[in-house]
Amino acid sequence: MTTVPLAIDDTAADVLFRAGRTAYSFTDEQVSDEQLAQIYELMRHAPTAMNSQPLRVVFVRYPCGQSAPAPSPGGRKPPEG
């Protein structure tokens, strides 16, 4: 089998594919509007299951101690905890 070189360098490939993991815990560290904008720009054209599951994103800011956000417009309840 012939190996085709990636169009990105090894460091980027490590971050994206080899070492990338899903986050299952979070911190109370603030995320700036600029960071949210950068994240949105990176992911807004990402594939979503052959485009059959359109991506919907809601950014919510609420103070510590406030209850969780209301259920999403899709009817699913937010995770408890």
Backbone torsions as a table, in degrees:
resi	resn	phi	psi	omega
1	MET	NA	132.2	179.7
2	THR	-86.7	133.7	178.0
3	THR	-92.6	125.5	178.0
4	VAL	-95.5	128.9	-179.8
5	PRO	-65.3	145.2	177.5
6	LEU	-71.9	154.8	177.8
7	ALA	-81.8	-1.6	177.3
8	ILE	-120.2	162.0	-178.5
9	ASP	-77.2	168.4	-176.4
10	ASP	-62.0	-35.0	179.6
11	THR	-63.0	-45.8	178.4
12	ALA	-65.1	-40.3	178.6
13	ALA	-63.1	-39.6	176.8
14	ASP	-60.3	-48.2	-177.9
15	VAL	-63.7	-44.8	-174.3
16	LEU	-78.4	-42.0	-169.2
17	PHE	-116.4	-38.8	-173.8
18	ARG	-88.5	-36.3	-176.8
19	ALA	-111.8	-3.5	-178.1
20	GLY	-67.8	135.8	-180.0
21	ARG	-140.5	158.1	176.0
22	THR	-80.3	136.6	178.3
23	ALA	-82.8	129.6	177.6
24	TYR	-114.7	2.7	176.4
25	SER	-143.5	159.8	-174.3
26	PHE	-136.3	161.6	177.1
27	THR	-111.9	176.5	177.2
28	ASP	-94.8	14.5	179.2
29	GLU	-65.7	133.0	-179.4
30	GLN	-69.1	145.8	175.1
31	VAL	-116.0	123.5	-175.9
32	SER	-76.3	161.8	175.8
33	ASP	-60.3	-36.3	179.2
34	GLU	-64.9	-41.1	178.0
35	GLN	-64.8	-42.8	177.5
36	LEU	-60.7	-42.0	179.2
37	ALA	-63.3	-40.8	179.0
38	GLN	-65.6	-42.5	178.7
39	ILE	-62.9	-45.2	180.0
40	TYR	-60.6	-43.7	-180.0
41	GLU	-62.4	-36.5	179.6
42	LEU	-69.9	-34.0	-171.9
43	MET	-103.9	-8.0	-171.5
44	ARG	-68.2	-20.6	177.6
45	HIS	-110.7	13.6	179.6
46	ALA	-68.7	146.5	178.4
47	PRO	-67.2	145.8	179.4
48	THR	-131.9	86.3	177.4
49	ALA	49.2	60.6	179.2
50	MET	58.2	34.2	179.2
51	ASN	60.7	18.3	177.2
52	SER	-92.4	-7.2	176.9
53	GLN	-127.6	82.3	-177.3
54	PRO	-57.3	141.9	-179.9
55	LEU	-77.6	129.4	174.8
56	ARG	-125.6	127.4	-176.5
57	VAL	-125.4	134.9	175.0
58	VAL	-127.8	121.2	175.4
59	PHE	-93.6	124.7	-177.5
60	VAL	-124.0	132.1	173.8
61	ARG	-120.0	126.8	175.4
62	TYR	-147.3	147.7	-176.2
63	PRO	-68.0	154.8	177.6
64	CYS	-57.4	141.9	178.8
65	GLY	90.4	-16.0	177.9
66	GLN	-77.1	151.6	-178.7
67	SER	-66.8	164.5	-179.2
68	ALA	-63.4	158.2	179.1
69	PRO	-61.0	159.4	177.1
70	ALA	-66.1	162.0	177.8
71	PRO	-55.9	150.8	-178.9
72	SER	-68.8	161.3	177.1
73	PRO	-57.8	-23.7	178.3
74	GLY	-74.4	-7.3	175.8
75	GLY	95.0	-6.6	179.4
76	ARG	-82.7	141.9	178.5
77	LYS	-78.6	146.4	175.2
78	PRO	-68.5	154.5	179.2
79	PRO	-63.5	143.8	178.0
80	GLU	-91.1	153.0	173.1
81	GLY	130.8	NA	NA
